[in-house]
Amino acid sequence: MQLANRTAIITGAGSGIGRAIACRFAAEGAHVVVADINDAAGMETVAAIEDEGGTARFVHTDVTDSVAIEAMVSQTVDIYSSIDILVNNAYFCDGGDILTVDEALWNRNISGCLSSAFLCCKAVLPHMIDQEKGAIVNIASVNGLLGLGEEGYSAAKAGVISLTQNIAVRYGEHGVRANSICPGTIQTPAWTAVREKDPNVFDRLAKWYPLKRVGKPEEIAAAALFLASDQASFVTGTNLIVDGGLTAGLKRMGEELVGAGNS
Ligand SMILES: NC(=O)c1ccc[n+]([C@@H]2O[C@H](COP(=O)([O-])OP(=O)(O)OC[C@H]3O[C@@H](n4cnc5c(N)ncnc54)[C@H](O)[C@@H]3O)[C@@H](O)[C@H]2O)c1
């Protein structure tokens, strides 16, 4: 058990990647706090963990609300006495390019992805510094690395990578590690609306991936487990790209640009 008796807060753990991380961490012995805005989904995650013999609590949390975050962190400390791991996974993504996104929508993307991670780190860090240990894992995206559209979301995810590096540098001497993960396309409920309009979207996107498929939530959970565990005791300030090779070469795009076999 890699996380025996550690306490882990996972935001957005009611669905997709967050749920997979919560289940994996619980299977590794962690006491998991499922912090989600969706009560039914959060409680489903808790039930799934308990069915497997793990320990979890649901705490209703809106990660865009600093008061709610402080309350969730206090509740976690009251229940489990410590906070060893924070995974910032909840997010908001909507809107297209800069000319069509209005200021309010832009701000919702920044608030839902970046300010939320900042607020959760700010609330948890004093406890980790007091304990002189802690691991933060921030879920960013390949959108934070390249110009892939969804500008507000992408800018926020680039900010998450920078926030992570700064936390790693500033609080490393207090035993706090901070790392980010950039997933490529992962099959989660986040894609439900897109799949209703375009049922073959994953097959279409798979062509861009050297592994010729999109990813599974469990594959991000495995990366998060590594970064949160003692296996990564000398890993901090890094950004782990878990994207089936998408950003390594954008091979298909390269083929289209310079001709197959020439690159
Ligand atoms: N799925 C992908 O293809 C993909 C790719 C790259 C990065 N990511 C990142 O992975 C993370 C998880 O994505 P997913 O695909 O699992 O999404 P998802 O939609 O399946 O789950 C998101 C969860 O976050 C919760 N949530 C939303 N707003 C919240 C708020 N204000 N407060 C608390 N909880 C809130 C939702 O209720 C839901 O349970 C996100 O950070 C996303 O940017 C996903």
The ligand as a MOL file (V3000), in Angstrom:
LIG
                    3D

  0  0  0     0  0            999 V3000
M  V30 BEGIN CTAB
M  V30 COUNTS 44 48 0 0 0
M  V30 BEGIN ATOM
M  V30 1 N -10.9910 14.4320 -20.0790 0
M  V30 2 C -10.0060 14.9440 -20.7980 0
M  V30 3 O -9.8760 14.7150 -22.0080 0
M  V30 4 C -9.0030 15.8620 -20.1310 0
M  V30 5 C -7.8630 16.2360 -20.8590 0
M  V30 6 C -6.9280 17.0740 -20.2580 0
M  V30 7 C -7.1290 17.5160 -18.9610 0
M  V30 8 N -8.2570 17.1420 -18.2820 0 CHG=1
M  V30 9 C -8.4140 17.6520 -16.9310 0
M  V30 10 O -8.7370 16.6120 -16.0470 0
M  V30 11 C -9.5470 17.1160 -14.9890 0
M  V30 12 C -10.7830 16.2590 -14.8120 0
M  V30 13 O -11.5070 16.2090 -16.0320 0
M  V30 14 P -12.6010 15.0950 -16.3240 0
M  V30 15 O -12.5560 14.8700 -17.7860 0
M  V30 16 O -12.4300 13.9670 -15.3960 0 CHG=-1
M  V30 17 O -13.9550 15.8980 -15.9930 0
M  V30 18 P -15.3980 15.4170 -15.5050 0
M  V30 19 O -16.3510 16.4050 -16.0840 0
M  V30 20 O -15.6140 13.9690 -15.7630 0
M  V30 21 O -15.3390 15.6390 -13.9180 0
M  V30 22 C -15.1750 16.9160 -13.3740 0
M  V30 23 C -15.6650 16.9070 -11.9310 0
M  V30 24 O -15.4210 18.2180 -11.3840 0
M  V30 25 C -16.5780 18.6210 -10.6500 0
M  V30 26 N -16.6340 20.0850 -10.5850 0
M  V30 27 C -16.8840 20.9490 -11.5910 0
M  V30 28 N -16.8980 22.2150 -11.1280 0
M  V30 29 C -16.6270 22.1430 -9.8030 0
M  V30 30 C -16.5190 23.1100 -8.7770 0
M  V30 31 N -16.6810 24.4270 -9.0130 0
M  V30 32 N -16.2400 22.6960 -7.5180 0
M  V30 33 C -16.0610 21.3710 -7.2520 0
M  V30 34 N -16.1760 20.4150 -8.1820 0
M  V30 35 C -16.4560 20.7900 -9.4430 0
M  V30 36 C -17.7480 18.0100 -11.4160 0
M  V30 37 O -18.9120 17.9450 -10.6130 0
M  V30 38 C -17.1840 16.6480 -11.7990 0
M  V30 39 O -17.4190 15.6910 -10.7820 0
M  V30 40 C -9.8060 18.5770 -15.3290 0
M  V30 41 O -8.8850 19.3940 -14.6190 0
M  V30 42 C -9.5560 18.6510 -16.8100 0
M  V30 43 O -9.1640 19.9370 -17.2310 0
M  V30 44 C -9.1970 16.3150 -18.8280 0
M  V30 END ATOM
M  V30 BEGIN BOND
M  V30 1 1 1 2
M  V30 2 2 2 3
M  V30 3 1 2 4
M  V30 4 1 4 5
M  V30 5 2 4 44
M  V30 6 2 5 6
M  V30 7 1 6 7
M  V30 8 2 7 8
M  V30 9 1 8 9
M  V30 10 1 8 44
M  V30 11 1 9 10
M  V30 12 1 9 42
M  V30 13 1 10 11
M  V30 14 1 11 12
M  V30 15 1 11 40
M  V30 16 1 12 13
M  V30 17 1 13 14
M  V30 18 2 14 15
M  V30 19 1 14 16
M  V30 20 1 14 17
M  V30 21 1 17 18
M  V30 22 2 18 19
M  V30 23 1 18 20
M  V30 24 1 18 21
M  V30 25 1 21 22
M  V30 26 1 22 23
M  V30 27 1 23 24
M  V30 28 1 23 38
M  V30 29 1 24 25
M  V30 30 1 25 26
M  V30 31 1 25 36
M  V30 32 1 26 27
M  V30 33 1 26 35
M  V30 34 2 27 28
M  V30 35 1 28 29
M  V30 36 1 29 30
M  V30 37 2 29 35
M  V30 38 1 30 31
M  V30 39 2 30 32
M  V30 40 1 32 33
M  V30 41 2 33 34
M  V30 42 1 34 35
M  V30 43 1 36 37
M  V30 44 1 36 38
M  V30 45 1 38 39
M  V30 46 1 40 41
M  V30 47 1 40 42
M  V30 48 1 42 43
M  V30 END BOND
M  V30 END CTAB
M  END
